[in-house]
């Protein structure tokens, strides 16, 4: 098996088990791969067999034919897994070992992707320990090769794959890999403000989409002049900042988007850890006789929020770069415009929640920031309704273009 490309944080990860401040064993749907489903159904272990009968069922949803979600693990009424013990560890793991776990349970929070012939592993920020490793490193994220782990990488599981059904043409894949490299270079261009970087990313995606959608398009190499022009553009940060300053902010609409998210999440499947953040943000931004919601947002942003993030923009940079690598952005699914909307709006919601939490807590620290980003990622990554509702809200009354998403990039 060939070496695997990983971000520099990947080899450092180790599950903290019962010490974890969250649990990956509750409040979401857990798919069971076909092989594990049949093993569980045939199991005769005196402790586990009754639980397998109770908790494991055939997946009857639309993706039931998918090998990785052949079965599903039903949760208890309180949202916890039937196999979670009092010590927060897994009974299947305790009695049968790690090899008996389903792909979902054994691999989380890992993403096992394939781009062309290259296997790429990474971690998602919906796990607290992974979030700390990913987000709190002040150095730009780098990539390295490592030997595969047989226990992890020998499993026939792929999170995202591009192309979907084959390895693609090596020459075309090489150009598209250059495309990804330029995207990451833009997000890590620290001579630019974070908002300006995302503005440039939007322009790049727009130009790339024009190339690929052209009637005369024949080869990915047609994208190379576009990539070269954007690399050259990064050497003129002052001009790009002037251009970004012309983007009109719309904080009232941003607060409407945030309020809708808070309402939906509190009424839905938000975890207790995320609800704590939502309630703090709502209370921190709630209007009072002395100040409106807009005024409280502005005060907290200019004071508590800016004081913490003035020298920590790398937290958001790392979040964005990690979203690019875990999701094979922008190739895995959807239009470039919708993927850009999703990336930008999720960041904007995180920033808005942090402003609200900072107002309530009278400041921020690394632990609270990790809690907000990790618990939001857990909610949004595993809740398809969140994305659908978010995109619907952003499309409402807006023109269908990259420029008309960029108001989200202005924080105040």
N, C-alpha and C positions, 0 to 999 in steps of 0.2 A: 504494500500500500504506500502511495506517495506521501511526502510530507504535506502538512496542512498549514495553510496561512492563518495566522491568528494575530489579534492586536496584542500589544505588549503586556496588558494586564491579565490576559487569559491564563497563563501558567500559574499565576499567584492565587487563583480562586480555590477555596475549599469551603464546603458547606459548614456553617456554624451549628447546625442541628438544633438541639433544645435551647441554645443560647440566643437564637434568632428572635428579634423583636416582632417579627411577623411569622406567618405560616404559609407554606405553599400547598397546604393540604385542606384548604377550605375556600368557600365562596366563589368557586368557578367550576366550569365543566371540565372533567378530565377524560380525554379520549383514551381508549385502550386498543393497541394494535391487534391484528387478527391472531397472531401466534400466541400472544399472552392471554387473550380472551379465552381461547380454547384450553390453555393450560389451567387457567383459573376455574373454568367450568368443570374440568376433570379432576381437580384437586380434592384430596380426601384428608387433609390435615385437620385434626380434631378442633383446633381453635379457629382456623381460617376458613374451612369449607362452609360453615354456616354463614359467615360474612360474605363470602364470594357469591353464595346463592342469593343473599339479600341485596347486595350492593352492585353487582356486575350484571349488566343487561346488554342486549343487542342494540346497537345504535340504529334508530329508525328515522333519523333526520336525513336531509338531502344529501349529505356527504357520507352516507353509510357505506358506500362502495369503496371509499378510500381505505387503503390498508391500514393507515395509521390511526384511524378513528372507527374501526370496525365495531368496537364496543364502547360503552360509556360507564363511568363510575358514578353511581347515584350517591348524593350526599345526604347526611342526616338533616333533620328539620332545622337545626341550628347552623347549617351550612358546612359543618366539619365532615371530613372523610370518616367512614365507618372504621377504617383501619388505623386511625390516629390514636396512639396510646396517651395515657396521662402525662408521660414524659415528653410529649409532642413528637415522638419518633414513630416510625411506620411499623406496624405489626408484620406486614409482609416482609419487609427488610429484616426485622428482628428474627423471624422464624425461618426464612428461606434464603436470605442473602440478597445482595444488590442485583444479581443476575435474574432474579425472579420478578423484578419490577417491570412495569410496562415502559415503553419508550418514553412516554410523556413524563412519568415520575422519575425515571432514571436519568434523563438528560437535562431536565430543567435545572437552572435557567439558561442552558446552552442553546445557541442557534447553530445548527449544522447545515450550512448552505453549500451549494455547488454553482460555480460560475464557469461555464465552459467545462473543462476537465479539472479545474482547480477546486479542491475542497477547502472551505473556509469556515472556521469555528469562531464564535464570539459569545458574549453573555448579554442578557437583557437586564435593563435597570429596574425591572419589577421585583428583583430580589435585593433585599437591603445590603447584603455583603457585596454582591456584584456591583450595586450602585455606588458604594463607597470606593471600590477599586477603580471603577470607570470614571467617576465624576470628580474625585478630589485630587487627582494627579495634576499639578500645575504645568507639567511639560506636555507639549503636543503629542497626541497619540501616535505611536509608531507601530510597525507591523514586522513580524518575524515568522520564520518557518519552524515547525516542530514535528517530531515524529508522532504518528497517530497513537492514541491510547486504545488498545484492543477492546477494553470494556465499553468505551464510548463510541469509537469510530467504526467498529466492525458491525454495528447495528445498521440494518437497511432503512435508515430514516434520513429524510432531508426536510429541513424547515422551508427553505426557498431554493428554487433552482431556475437558472437561466442559461440557455433556452429551456423551455419547459419539458420537451420530449426528447432532446438529444444534446450532444456536447457542442454543437454549433461549429461553424467554420473557424479554424484557428486565427486566420487573418482578421476576420470580422470581430471576433472576441477580443483580440489584442487592442483594436481601436476602441471598443466599448470599455475595456479596462482602463485605457487612457482617459476616457470620459469620466469614469469614477474617480480616477486620480486627480483630475482637475477639480471635480466637485469637492473633494476633501481638501485640496490645496486652498480653495476659496474659503471654506469654513475655518481653516486654520491660519488665514492671513491676518495676523495680529496687528498689522499696521492699520487695519480697518476696524471700525466699530462693528459689533455683532450684527446690528441691523443692516449696515451697509453690505456686509458679507452676504446676508440672505437676499438682499436686493440684487446683487450681482448673480447669485445662484439662480434667481428667478429669470433674469435676462438670459443666462446660459441655457436653461431648460427651454425657454421660449424659442431661442434660435435653433437649438437642437431639434425641437419638435418640427420646426419649419423644414429643416433638412430632411428628416425622416418621412414627412408627410407630402413632400414634393412629388408630383407625378413623374418627374424625371429621375427620382432617386434610384440608384442601382447598387451602391456599395457604401459600407460604413466609412471608408476612407474619405468620403465627401465631408465628413464631420471634422476632419483634422484642421482645416483652416479656421473653423470656428473655435476649436480648442486653443489653437495658437494665439488667436486674437484675445481670448479671455486671460490667458497666462500673461500676455503683454499688458493687459489692462490693470492687473494687480500691481504693477510697478508705478502706478499713478494714484495712490490712495487719496491724496488731497482732492483731486477732481471727483473721485467717486463719493467722497463725503459731501462735497457740494451738491452733487446730484441727489444723494440720499436726503439731504436737508430739505429738498423740495417736495418730498413725500409728505402729504398732509395727514397728520394724526387724527384719530377719531376715538378718543378715550371713552366718551359716552357709549358708543356702540360696542367697544371692547368690554365695558362693564356689563352691558346687556348680555353679551355672549357668556361672560363669566357667571352671571346670575342664573342664566338658563342651565349651565352645566351644574352648578351647585344644587339647584332645585331637582334636576333629573337624577343626579347621583344620590342625593339624600333619599329620594323616593324609590330608588332602584337597588342595585346590587353592590353598592359601595361597601368596602370592608370597614370594620370599626376604626382601623388606623387611618383610612382615608377620610371617614366621617369626622374624625377629630380635626383634621386639616380644614375640611369644608366648613365646619361650624366656626372654627377660629377665624377663617377668612371672612365669613358672612358677618360675624360680630365686629370684626375689625373695620369693615367698610360700611357698616350700617349707619344710616343718617342719624344724627343727634341734633338737638336744638342749636348747638353752636356751629355745626358743620354738615354740609350735604355729603352724600356718598362720593361725589366727584372731588370735593375738597379733601375728604379724608384720604382718598386714594392719592391725591397729589402730595399731601403732607407726608404720608408714609413712604411714598416713592422717593421723594426728595431727601427724606431723613433716614429712616431705618434701612430701607432697601438699598439705596445708593451707598450708604456707609459700609454695608457688608459686601456688595458686589463690585465696588469700585476696583478692587484688585483681584477679583475672582470670576471674571468673565469666562475663564477656562472651564468652569463648571458647565455653562451652557454650551460652549464649544464642544466639549467632550460628549455631552448629551446628543448634540446634532450629528457629530461624526459617527457616534455609535448607532444612531438610528439609520444612517446611510449604510453601514456595513451589516447590521443585523437583518435589514429588510431588502438587501440587494437593490437599494434605491439607485436609480429610478426605474428599474427593469422588472420588478417582481409582479406588479399588478397595477391596473388603472392607468389613467392618462397622466402625463407629466403635470398638468395643471392641478388635478385632484390630489396627486401625491404632494405637490408643493403646498397646496392649501392645508393638507393634513399636517405636514411638518411644521409649517409656520404657525398654524392655529394652536396646535398642541403646545408649542413653546410659549405662545402668548398666554394661554390659559395657565401654564405653570408659573409664568412671571406674575400674572394677576393674582393667583392664589398666594404667592409669596409676599406680594405687597400687602394683601389683606391679613395674612398671618403675622407679618411684621408689625402691622398696626395694632393687632390684638396683643401680641407678646412684647411690644415695645422693643423690638429688635429681632435679629436672626442669629443663629449659629449653625454650624455644619450639620449637627444632628437633625435640626428641624428642617433644613433645606433638603437633606437626604430623605426624610420622611415624606415631604410634599412630593418630590419628584418620583420617588419609588412607588408610593401608594397611588399616585395619579397614573403612572405607567401600568401598574397592575390593573387598574380599572379600565383604562382606555385600550390597552393591548388585547384584553380578553373580553371586550364588550363591543361587538360589531354594531350594536344600535348607537353607541356613542359616536362612532365615525359617521354613520349615515345621517344622524341628526345634526352633527357638526357641519358637514358639507352642505346639508340642506339650508342651514341657517346662514352660511356664508354666501351661498348662491342667491339667496332671496334679495331681490332688488339690486343685484350687482351685475356688472358686465362680465362676460366670461373671458377674462384675460388675466395674465400674471400681474399686471400693474394694479388691477383692482383688488388684489389680495395684500398689497404691500402696506396698506394703512396699518395692518396688524404689527408691522415691524417697528413702528414708532411707539415707544413705551409711555411717553408723556408729551 
